[in-house]
């Protein structure tokens, strides 16, 4: 039987309302690599107010079947996170994502989320390549990245971590997932999510 395709919607992060929602996510023990373990609610508010004010950085909340389930960030690596650490190309877009902690994990859910995040990024025709810089020790996310088409390039030293600089082109994403990037819908025969962005 074909798995049910979840309904995934991505809406802009509301810095006035969403800090309370994500505070337990970013401070959860499983979110170690998000590096906000000791943040108070006010610290999260301050961090995401700064993102909202930055023209090169955006945050979003992902809803799965109507329930808030993940945090997504999109950034311009020519201006944020990777300035001076690599030579950005036109169409490069940086990405972070964090799945909300749960007491009832669903097998394959995180892969569904990262697939939806990537589909949303490539839905913008200006996006040619997605760039990520996870901690070199985060082997779980390296495997997820590889599953959606990322290729590691090299380790880089950031102020807060040693990171694995990795890239995913539109063609690599399509080859890895069987999706047509930019359609926001799964191709026939896959269990990937359809994605709708709320205004």
PEBEL-V859440 format. One record per residue. N is the residue number from 1. RES is the residue in one letter. SS is DSSP state (H for helix, E for strand, - for the rest). PHI is phi in radians with two decimals (* if undefined). Layout:
n->N res->RES ss->SS phi->PHI
n->N res->RES ss->SS phi->PHI
This chain:
n->1 res->X ss->- phi->*
n->2 res->X ss->- phi->-1.25
n->3 res->X ss->- phi->-1.05
n->4 res->X ss->- phi->-1.14
n->5 res->X ss->- phi->-1.44
n->6 res->X ss->- phi->-1.24
n->7 res->X ss->E phi->-1.58
n->8 res->X ss->E phi->-2.04
n->9 res->X ss->E phi->-2.18
n->10 res->X ss->E phi->-2.12
n->11 res->X ss->E phi->-2.14
n->12 res->X ss->E phi->-1.07
n->13 res->X ss->- phi->-1.15
n->14 res->X ss->- phi->-1.78
n->15 res->X ss->- phi->-1.13
n->16 res->X ss->- phi->-1.54
n->17 res->X ss->- phi->-2.17
n->18 res->X ss->- phi->-1.60
n->19 res->X ss->H phi->-1.06
n->20 res->X ss->H phi->-1.13
n->21 res->X ss->H phi->-1.15
n->22 res->X ss->H phi->-1.55
n->23 res->X ss->H phi->-0.95
n->24 res->X ss->H phi->-1.17
n->25 res->X ss->H phi->-1.23
n->26 res->X ss->H phi->-1.33
n->27 res->X ss->- phi->-1.79
n->28 res->X ss->- phi->-1.19
n->29 res->X ss->H phi->-0.93
n->30 res->X ss->H phi->-1.33
n->31 res->X ss->H phi->-1.72
n->32 res->X ss->H phi->-0.89
n->33 res->X ss->H phi->-1.30
n->34 res->X ss->H phi->-1.37
n->35 res->X ss->- phi->1.08
n->36 res->X ss->- phi->-2.21
n->37 res->X ss->- phi->-0.92
n->38 res->X ss->- phi->-1.73
n->39 res->X ss->- phi->-1.23
n->40 res->X ss->- phi->-1.44
n->41 res->X ss->H phi->-0.96
n->42 res->X ss->H phi->-1.12
n->43 res->X ss->H phi->-1.18
n->44 res->X ss->H phi->-1.15
n->45 res->X ss->H phi->-0.98
n->46 res->X ss->H phi->-1.12
n->47 res->X ss->H phi->-1.05
n->48 res->X ss->H phi->-1.47
n->49 res->X ss->H phi->-1.15
n->50 res->X ss->H phi->-1.13
n->51 res->X ss->H phi->-1.12
n->52 res->X ss->H phi->-1.08
n->53 res->X ss->H phi->-1.49
n->54 res->X ss->- phi->-1.59
n->55 res->X ss->- phi->-1.21
n->56 res->X ss->- phi->-1.94
n->57 res->X ss->E phi->-2.56
n->58 res->X ss->E phi->-2.35
n->59 res->X ss->E phi->-2.17
n->60 res->X ss->E phi->-2.48
n->61 res->X ss->E phi->-1.90
n->62 res->X ss->E phi->-1.71
n->63 res->X ss->E phi->-1.85
n->64 res->X ss->E phi->-1.97
n->65 res->X ss->- phi->0.89
n->66 res->X ss->- phi->1.52
n->67 res->X ss->E phi->-1.85
n->68 res->X ss->E phi->-1.01
n->69 res->X ss->E phi->-2.39
n->70 res->X ss->E phi->-2.75
n->71 res->X ss->E phi->-1.95
n->72 res->X ss->E phi->-2.28
n->73 res->X ss->E phi->-2.16
n->74 res->X ss->E phi->-2.17
n->75 res->X ss->E phi->-2.54
n->76 res->X ss->- phi->-1.63
n->77 res->X ss->- phi->-1.18
n->78 res->X ss->- phi->-1.31
n->79 res->X ss->- phi->-2.19
n->80 res->X ss->- phi->-2.34
n->81 res->X ss->- phi->1.24
n->82 res->X ss->- phi->-2.10
n->83 res->X ss->- phi->-1.05
n->84 res->X ss->- phi->1.41
n->85 res->X ss->- phi->-1.78
n->86 res->X ss->- phi->-2.79
n->87 res->X ss->- phi->-1.68
n->88 res->X ss->- phi->-1.19
n->89 res->X ss->- phi->-1.87
n->90 res->X ss->- phi->-0.99
n->91 res->X ss->- phi->1.58
n->92 res->X ss->E phi->-1.29
n->93 res->X ss->E phi->-2.34
n->94 res->X ss->E phi->-1.53
n->95 res->X ss->E phi->-2.54
n->96 res->X ss->E phi->-2.26
n->97 res->X ss->E phi->-2.59
n->98 res->X ss->E phi->-2.46
n->99 res->X ss->E phi->-1.56
n->100 res->X ss->- phi->-1.08
n->101 res->X ss->- phi->-1.16
n->102 res->X ss->- phi->-2.59
n->103 res->X ss->- phi->-1.52
n->104 res->X ss->- phi->-2.25
n->105 res->X ss->- phi->-1.10
n->106 res->X ss->- phi->-1.92
n->107 res->X ss->- phi->-1.02
n->108 res->X ss->- phi->1.49
n->109 res->X ss->H phi->-1.13
n->110 res->X ss->H phi->-1.12
n->111 res->X ss->H phi->-1.16
n->112 res->X ss->H phi->-1.06
n->113 res->X ss->H phi->-1.14
n->114 res->X ss->H phi->-1.13
n->115 res->X ss->H phi->-1.12
n->116 res->X ss->H phi->-1.15
n->117 res->X ss->H phi->-1.07
n->118 res->X ss->H phi->-1.15
n->119 res->X ss->H phi->-1.08
n->120 res->X ss->H phi->-1.16
n->121 res->X ss->H phi->-1.12
n->122 res->X ss->H phi->-1.35
n->123 res->X ss->- phi->-1.14
n->124 res->X ss->- phi->-1.45
n->125 res->X ss->- phi->-1.07
n->126 res->X ss->- phi->-1.33
n->127 res->X ss->- phi->-1.41
n->128 res->X ss->- phi->-1.78
n->129 res->X ss->E phi->-2.69
n->130 res->X ss->E phi->-1.75
n->131 res->X ss->E phi->-2.03
n->132 res->X ss->E phi->-2.32
n->133 res->X ss->E phi->-2.48
n->134 res->X ss->E phi->-1.26
n->135 res->X ss->E phi->-0.98
n->136 res->X ss->- phi->-1.07
n->137 res->X ss->- phi->-1.48
n->138 res->X ss->- phi->-1.48
n->139 res->X ss->H phi->-1.13
n->140 res->X ss->H phi->-1.11
n->141 res->X ss->H phi->-1.30
n->142 res->X ss->H phi->-1.06
n->143 res->X ss->H phi->-1.15
n->144 res->X ss->H phi->-1.10
n->145 res->X ss->H phi->-1.03
n->146 res->X ss->H phi->-1.07
n->147 res->X ss->H phi->-1.14
n->148 res->X ss->- phi->-1.83
n->149 res->X ss->- phi->1.97
n->150 res->X ss->- phi->-1.28
n->151 res->X ss->E phi->-2.10
n->152 res->X ss->E phi->-1.18
n->153 res->X ss->E phi->-1.83
n->154 res->X ss->E phi->-2.93
n->155 res->X ss->E phi->-1.41
n->156 res->X ss->E phi->-2.27
n->157 res->X ss->E phi->-1.76
n->158 res->X ss->E phi->-1.81
n->159 res->X ss->- phi->-0.97
n->160 res->X ss->- phi->-1.77
n->161 res->X ss->E phi->-2.98
n->162 res->X ss->E phi->-1.57
n->163 res->X ss->E phi->-2.06
n->164 res->X ss->E phi->-1.77
n->165 res->X ss->E phi->-1.21
n->166 res->X ss->E phi->-2.42
n->167 res->X ss->E phi->-2.30
n->168 res->X ss->E phi->-2.39
n->169 res->X ss->E phi->-1.45
n->170 res->X ss->H phi->-1.00
n->171 res->X ss->H phi->-1.12
n->172 res->X ss->H phi->-1.17
n->173 res->X ss->H phi->-1.10
n->174 res->X ss->H phi->-1.10
n->175 res->X ss->H phi->-1.17
n->176 res->X ss->H phi->-1.32
n->177 res->X ss->H phi->-1.90
n->178 res->X ss->- phi->1.35
n->179 res->X ss->- phi->-1.67
n->180 res->X ss->- phi->-1.63
n->181 res->X ss->- phi->-1.05
n->182 res->X ss->- phi->1.77
n->183 res->X ss->- phi->-1.49
n->184 res->X ss->- phi->1.06
n->185 res->X ss->- phi->-2.33
n->186 res->X ss->- phi->-1.33
n->187 res->X ss->- phi->-1.32
n->188 res->X ss->- phi->-1.04
n->189 res->X ss->- phi->1.64
n->190 res->X ss->- phi->-1.86
n->191 res->X ss->- phi->-1.84
n->192 res->X ss->- phi->-1.29
n->193 res->X ss->- phi->-1.34
n->194 res->X ss->E phi->-1.55
n->195 res->X ss->E phi->-2.19
n->196 res->X ss->E phi->-2.21
n->197 res->X ss->E phi->-1.72
n->198 res->X ss->- phi->-1.43
n->199 res->X ss->- phi->-1.28
